[in-house]
Amino acid sequence: MSKRLKNCISGRIPKVDAVRDLLSRINPDEIRSIHEEMIDIIKRNRVFREGVIGG
């Protein structure tokens, strides 16, 4: 595992280069799918009541 990735996981604020490197390896279609699933779960769990998180 790269040092940059370890720093991101350990809770340190990542530098721009680390974020760019990690994002460049991700397929945008996968992110879109995960985002859509997350929105469905949020709606199902009624996280947004009255238009904000937590009511």
Backbone bond lengths (Angstrom), bond angles and torsions (degrees), N, CA, C in turn:
res aa  C-N    CA-C-N  psi(-1)  N-CA   C-N-CA  omega(-1)  CA-C   N-CA-C  phi
1 M - - - 1.448 - - 1.530 108.14 -
2 S 1.310 116.13 137.15 1.460 119.39 -177.09 1.525 110.93 -71.02
3 K 1.310 115.15 155.65 1.467 121.03 179.78 1.523 110.17 -61.65
4 R 1.332 116.71 -38.27 1.470 120.24 179.97 1.529 110.94 -61.80
5 L 1.325 116.55 -43.62 1.456 120.27 179.79 1.521 110.77 -65.88
6 K 1.331 117.38 -41.45 1.468 120.58 177.87 1.518 110.73 -59.56
7 N 1.324 117.91 -40.38 1.460 120.97 179.11 1.526 111.45 -64.58
8 C 1.318 116.90 -38.32 1.474 120.07 178.56 1.524 110.67 -65.07
9 I 1.317 116.48 -41.16 1.460 121.07 -177.12 1.521 110.98 -72.12
10 S 1.331 117.79 -33.36 1.457 120.94 -175.89 1.521 112.97 -75.17
11 G 1.317 118.88 -3.67 1.451 121.39 175.81 1.516 114.36 100.54
12 R 1.313 117.67 -1.44 1.459 119.99 176.42 1.521 109.20 -74.81
13 I 1.307 115.98 150.75 1.465 119.63 177.03 1.521 107.88 -71.71
14 P 1.330 117.01 121.51 1.468 119.14 -177.06 1.524 111.44 -73.82
15 K 1.304 115.43 151.42 1.465 121.29 175.25 1.526 108.11 -80.71
16 V 1.305 115.07 162.11 1.460 121.35 -177.57 1.527 111.16 -56.01
17 D 1.323 117.53 -40.95 1.465 120.60 -179.32 1.523 111.56 -61.05
18 A 1.330 116.91 -39.92 1.462 120.59 -179.39 1.522 110.54 -66.41
19 V 1.326 116.27 -42.72 1.469 120.26 179.25 1.524 109.98 -63.72
20 R 1.322 117.12 -44.44 1.471 121.47 179.61 1.526 110.76 -61.19
21 D 1.336 116.77 -44.72 1.464 120.29 -179.21 1.524 111.74 -62.38
22 L 1.322 116.34 -43.24 1.465 120.03 -179.29 1.531 111.33 -67.77
23 L 1.329 116.64 -44.20 1.463 119.66 -178.28 1.525 112.31 -68.34
24 S 1.326 117.24 -28.79 1.462 119.39 -178.81 1.529 111.68 -68.73
25 R 1.317 117.54 -17.76 1.468 121.41 -179.04 1.530 112.95 -91.84
26 I 1.310 117.40 -4.72 1.466 121.31 -174.16 1.530 109.91 -98.95
27 N 1.317 115.09 134.33 1.458 121.72 176.86 1.535 108.76 -76.21
28 P 1.337 118.79 123.58 1.470 121.01 -178.81 1.536 113.45 -56.95
29 D 1.324 117.49 -31.44 1.466 120.23 179.49 1.530 111.03 -66.49
30 E 1.336 116.74 -34.39 1.467 120.13 176.96 1.522 110.48 -66.15
31 I 1.321 116.33 -42.33 1.467 120.47 179.22 1.524 109.85 -63.46
32 R 1.308 116.73 -42.48 1.467 120.97 179.58 1.525 110.33 -60.38
33 S 1.327 116.99 -43.65 1.456 121.60 179.44 1.528 111.23 -63.51
34 I 1.326 116.34 -45.76 1.469 120.42 178.87 1.521 110.19 -62.46
35 H 1.325 117.13 -41.53 1.467 121.78 -179.72 1.526 110.59 -62.34
36 E 1.321 116.76 -44.96 1.466 120.19 -179.91 1.527 111.11 -63.51
37 E 1.329 116.84 -41.86 1.467 120.14 177.55 1.521 111.37 -63.26
38 M 1.335 116.20 -41.25 1.453 120.57 -179.88 1.530 111.33 -64.15
39 I 1.317 117.42 -41.76 1.465 121.22 177.77 1.524 110.63 -62.71
40 D 1.327 117.53 -41.93 1.469 120.84 177.58 1.527 111.15 -60.61
41 I 1.322 117.19 -43.55 1.469 120.99 179.30 1.524 110.47 -64.86
42 I 1.320 116.70 -42.48 1.470 120.61 179.69 1.521 110.29 -61.48
43 K 1.315 116.77 -43.58 1.473 120.10 178.81 1.524 110.84 -64.86
44 R 1.324 116.62 -43.74 1.459 121.53 -178.81 1.540 111.19 -63.14
45 N 1.328 116.68 -37.25 1.464 121.17 -179.73 1.524 113.02 -86.10
46 R 1.312 115.80 2.74 1.461 122.49 177.43 1.523 112.59 54.40
47 V 1.309 115.77 46.56 1.463 121.00 178.57 1.527 109.89 -68.85
48 F 1.322 115.83 -38.79 1.463 119.60 -178.95 1.520 109.87 -95.58
49 R 1.300 115.16 96.97 1.470 120.22 172.83 1.515 107.46 -108.03
50 E 1.263 117.25 137.76 1.459 121.90 -177.26 1.513 112.41 59.06
51 G 1.331 116.54 25.12 1.448 121.37 174.68 1.511 116.32 82.02
52 V 1.343 118.50 3.08 1.457 120.64 178.83 1.513 110.48 -135.04
53 I 1.309 117.25 161.28 1.463 121.27 176.44 1.518 109.32 -68.91
54 G 1.313 117.21 131.77 1.456 122.15 177.18 1.517 115.01 81.42
55 G 1.318 118.23 8.35 1.453 121.20 177.19 1.483 112.93 78.47
